[in-house]
Amino acid sequence: MTSAQKRTFLASFLGWTLDAFDFFLVIVTVPHIAKDFHAGVRDVAVAVTITLMLRPLGALIFGWFADKYGRRLPLMIDVGLYSVLELATAFAPNLTVFIILRALYGVAMGGEWGLGAALAMEALPAERRGLFSGILQEGYAVGYLLAAVVLAVLFVHIGWRGMFVIGVLPALLIFFIRTSVPESPAWLAGKAERLAGGVHPLLNALRTRWPLFLYAILFMAAFNYMSHGTQDLYPTFLTLQHGFSPALVGTLTAVMNVGAIVGGITFGWLSQRWGRRNMIVVCALLGIVLIPLWAFSQTAVLLGVGGFLMQIAVQGAWGIIPAHLNEISPDEARGTFPGFTYQLGNLISANALQLESAFAAQKFRMPSGHPDYAKAMAIVALVVFVAILILTGVGYFVTPERRERAFAD
């Protein structure tokens, strides 16, 4: 890899890592935010739902400009926007303002993944995309890991509001992108056509390839249910069902995300040789097998092992997605297609945390009378793993993988 390719990948990885860090600061502090605002867990979960619901809007806005005017400038604007909104969240005076700020943050968060993934995958050699797709996607897990570490180490000193002040630091990434990251070679190859005017490339792609868009949206909905369904309720499950301290919850969440990083990189690399869809099937089957250990263990050690292994499966499948979505994307709409379909899938799955928490509260009770989060998590996980197996099978008939193709050509 050239020096420019390395810098481009680093910027994309850090952008997604720090975006995920800012998102997961809410996830790891839900019980504490609820207590501070004198609200219930489900009330705070509304903020997470709205954040996820507005991510498609951000993907569409920023992707639209990225296909027309390049990847770098929209990425810098996006990073600055989500950093400022994260800082503002620290000063929310009540739950209503908190939810509004998280809604605006959702727009910014939605723009980052598609921009960073397109910029990175278009810059990398085709034979490296599998491995670096896994590394890039696990910026999400690294962000969750950083949020868990901040919870375990700093929460007792600075509280949840202080944690959100730390969330402004990603803004420093703008200077690195501005000075060290070149524009996408694939975008530059078609620059004259894109700037010439006429119908936007996305509209052309939608008109001619709408079945592919529909398939990708459903596929990403299942993937997002898998991710949020196995992650978002987990800290609350450990806190309320097992009575663990913030330090222990942060530690177990960190262990879970180490597994995610291992899985994403490993299966992303394996997918380059054995096929993207083949490895997704392996991960989904592995996830089904691991549900009992992950959800129903009773000790901190076994819960840690279950969380670690489950995220190897979940994020192993996710590690393939940046390369896979960019490879099946219409060439003229690669700035929009991966991020927009991904985030529309997020929109469909935006109620994952609320669904699981309400499902547990209404349908399953422990002998103590408290909600049984374990059963709710297990059922949701089983359903989405089966859905992923079915949709991956359908994908074989929808479009080829094109994992060896050079985008700039």
N, C-alpha and C positions, 0 to 999 in steps of 0.2 A: 504494500500500500504506500502511496505517496504521502508526503507530509500534509498536503492539502486534504487528502481523503481522511487522514487521521484526525485532523482538526475539525473537519465537518462532522465526523461521527461523534467526537467528544462533545461538540456543541449540542447535537441532537440528543445524545444520551443524557447530558446534564439538564437540558430543558425539560425532558420528560420526567427525570428523577425528581427535580425540584418542584415540578407541577404536582406530581403524586404526593410528595412530602406535604405540600400545602393542603391537599385534599384530605389526606389521612390524619392530619392534626385534629380534624373534627371527629373522625371515626374513633380514635383512641381516647377521646375525652367526652364522648356522648353522655355518660352518667354524671360527669362533673359539670358540664354545661347545663344539663337539665336541673341539677341541684341549685346552681347559681341563679337561674332564671325562674326557679320555683315551678318547673314544668315536668312533664313525664318524658320518658325515653322516646315514646312514639311521637311526641310533639317536636323534639329535637330532630328525630329521624326525617321529619318533613324537609328540613334544610338539606339533608343529603339527597333526598328524592328530587328536590327542585334543582339542585346542582347538576345531577345527572340528566334531568329532563332538558335543561338548556344547553347542554354540550353540543347537540346537533346544530343549533343555531350558530354557535361559534365555529364549528367545523365548516359550515356552509359559507359564512362570511369570510373567514380567513382563507379557506380553500379557494373560494371564488377569486380573490385577489392574487393568490399564489399561482394559479394557473394562468392568469393574465399578465402579472407583473413580476413574477419570480418568487422564490421561497424565502430569501433572507430578510427583507424588510418586514413582511408580515410576521415572521417569527420573532423579530426584535420587539415589535409593537405588542405582540401577544404576551411575551415574557414580562414586559414592563407592566402590562395591565393586570395580570394575575398576581404579581407581587404587591402592587399597590392595594388591591382589593383584600389581600390576605392581611396586610397591616391594618386596614380599616376595620376588619373583623374583630381585632383585638379590643377595639373601643366601642363595640356595639352595646348600647345602654339597655336593650331589652331583646326579647326573642324575635319580635317582629322585624326590627332592624337587622338582627343577625341573619334571619332568613332572606331578607332582601339582598344583603351583601353576598350571601352564598349563591343566590340566584345569578347575580352579575358575575361572580367568580366562575360559575358554570359555563358562561359564554366564553370566557378567556381560556378555561381549561379545555373546552371542546376544540379550540383552534390549534392547540399545541401539538397534539399527537400526530395529526395528519401532516402538518408542516414538517415536523422533525423527521418523521418516518420517510416521507417522500425525499427530503433533502439527503438523508443518509443513504437510503437504498439506491437512489439515482447516482450517487457519487461512488459507491462501492463496486468492485469487480463482481461479476455475476457469481463466480465460484465461491465468493466469501459471504454471500448474502445470508445463507442459513445460519452460520455461526453468529454473525453480527446482528442478525434479526433477534436471536435469542438474547444477546447481551443488551441490545437496545430496549426490548420490551421489558426486561427485568429492571430497567430504571424505575418502573412502577413498584416493584418489590423493594428496591433499594430505598425509594422514597418512603414506603411503609416502614421499612426497617429503621430509617432515620427518625421517623415520627415515634416509633416504639421506644427507641433509645432516649429521645428527648423526654418522653413520658416517664420512663424508668429513672432517669438521672436528674432531670430538672424540674419536673412537675411540683415536687414538694417545696421547691424554692421560689418558682415564678408563677405557678398556677397555669390554668389553660390560656389566660390572656397573654401572659408572657411568652408562651409557646407560639402564639400567632404573631407576636412582634418579630420573632426569629424568622418567620415565614416571608419577610420582605427581602431577605438576602439574595434570592434568585435574580433580582434586578441587576446584580453585578454581571450576570452572564451576557447582558446586552453588549457590553464593551468588548468582550471576547468575540462575539459573533461579528460585530462591526469591523474589527481590525484583523481578524484571522481566518474567517470562513468565506470561501468563494461561493458564487452562485452555482446552482445545480447545472452540470453539463448537459443533462437531458433537456432541461428547460431552455437553456441557451441554444440548443440545436434547433429548436422550433420558435425561437424568440420573434423573428420577423413576422411569422404567420400569426402569432398570438397578439402582437401589438398592432396588427394591420386593421383591426376592427372587425365588424361583422358579428355573427352569432357567437356567443361565448362557447368555448369548447365543452363545458359541462352540458349545455343544452343539446348539443349535437350528440354527445355520448348517451344522454338520457333517451333521446328519440330512437337511436339505433340499437342500444344495448339495455333496454329497460328490464328484461328478465334477469340479467346479471346483477343489476342494482337490487332488485327485489330479493334474489337469492342471498346476496351478501348481507343485506339488512337482517334477514331472518337468521342467518348464520351467526352474525355478530350479536344478535339478541340472545341466542343460546349461550354464546361465549361469555357475555356480560353477566347473565344470570349465574353462570358457573363461578365466575370470579367474585362477584359481589355476594353471592349466596354462601360462599365458603369463607369469606373474609370479613365482611362488614359487621356482622353480628358477633363475631368471635370474641373481641374484647369485652363486650357486654355480657356474653355467655360466661366468660371466665370470671367476671366481676360479680354478677348477680346470682348465677347458678352455683358457682363453686366458692364464692366469697374470697377470692384472691385479692391481694393488695395491688395498688397501682404499679409498684415495682415488679411484682411477680407477673402481672398481666403484661407489662411492657417487655419483660424478658421472654415470656412464652411467645408473644407476638413477633419479637425479633427472631426467635428460633424458627418460627413458621416462615418468615420471609427469607431466611437463609436457604431453606428448602426451595422456595420459589426461585431464587437466583440460580441455584444448582440445576433445577428442572428446566428453566427457560434456556439456559446456555446449552445444556446437554442435548435436549431434544431439538433445539434450533440447529445445532451442528449435525445431529443424526438425520434431520430432514433433508439436508443437502444431498445426502447419499441415497437415502431410502424413500424419499418422497414426503412432501408436506402432509398430505392427507393420511398417508399410512401411519405416520407418527402421531397425528391427532387422534386416530382411532386407538392406538396403544395407550395414550394418556387417559382417554375417557374410560377405557376398561380398567386401568389401574386405579382410577379414582373411585369407581364403583366398589372395587374390592376393599378399599381403605376406609369406607364410610363408618363401619362399626368402631374401629380403633380411633378414628378422628372425633366422632361425636359422643361416644358412650363410655370412654375411659373415665376413671374416677380419680386418678392421682395426677399430680402436676407433671411427673416424668412421662407417663404414658400419653397425657394430653399434648405434651411437647413433641413427642415422637410422632403422634398422629397428625398434628398440625404440620410438622416438617415434611412428612411423606405425602400428605394430601396436597400441599402446595408444590411439591415436585411434579405431581400429575397435572394440577390445574395450570400452573404457570409453564410447565413443559409444553402443553398445548398452546398457550398464549405466546410463548417465545417464537413460534412459527409464524404468527399472524402478520407482523410488519412486512416480512418478505412476501408472504402468500398474497396478501391484499394488494400490494404494489405490483406483483407479478400478474395477477388476473385483471388488474385495472385497465380500462381503456387508456391508451398512451396519452391522448390529448387532455385527459382529465385526472391525471395522477395526483395533482395537488389537492383535489377535492374528493375523489372517489374513496380512497382508503379511510380518510378521517371522517367523511360524511356518513358512510355506511356503518363504520364503527360506532359513531356517536348516535346514529338513529337506533342502532341496537341497544345502546345505553339508555335511550329514551324509553324503549319498550321494557327494559329491565330496571327502570329507575325506582320502582317500588320494592326492590328486593329486600332492603332492610326493614321497611314497614311491613311488607308481606310476612316475613319470617317472624318479626316480633309480635304482630297481631295474630298470626297463626298459632304461635306458642301460647299467647295469652288466652285465646278463645277456645282452642281445641285440646291442648295438652297441659296437664297440671301435675306437678310433683306432689308427693304425700304431704309436704309442708304447705301446699296451696299456691306456691309460686309457679310462674310459667315454666314449662319444660322446653327450654330452647334447643336442647340436643335433638329431640324428636323432630321438631320443625326443620332444623338445619339438615338432618339426615334425609327427610322426604324431599325437600327442595333439591338437594344435591343429586339424589338418585334420578329425579325427573329430568334435570338439565343434562346430566351425563348421557342419558338415553337419547334425548333430543339432539345432542351433538353427534352421536353415532349415526343417527338417521340422516341429518343434514349433511354430514361429511360424505356419506354414501351418495346422496343426491348430487353433490358437487362433482363427482367423477363424470357425470353426464352433462353438466352445465358448461364447463370450460376447462381446458387443459391448464396444468400448473405453470408452465413456461419458466421453470426455475433456472434454466441455463441461459436465458436471453439477456443480452446487454441492452439496457434501456436507451442509452444515447444513440443506438443504431436506428 
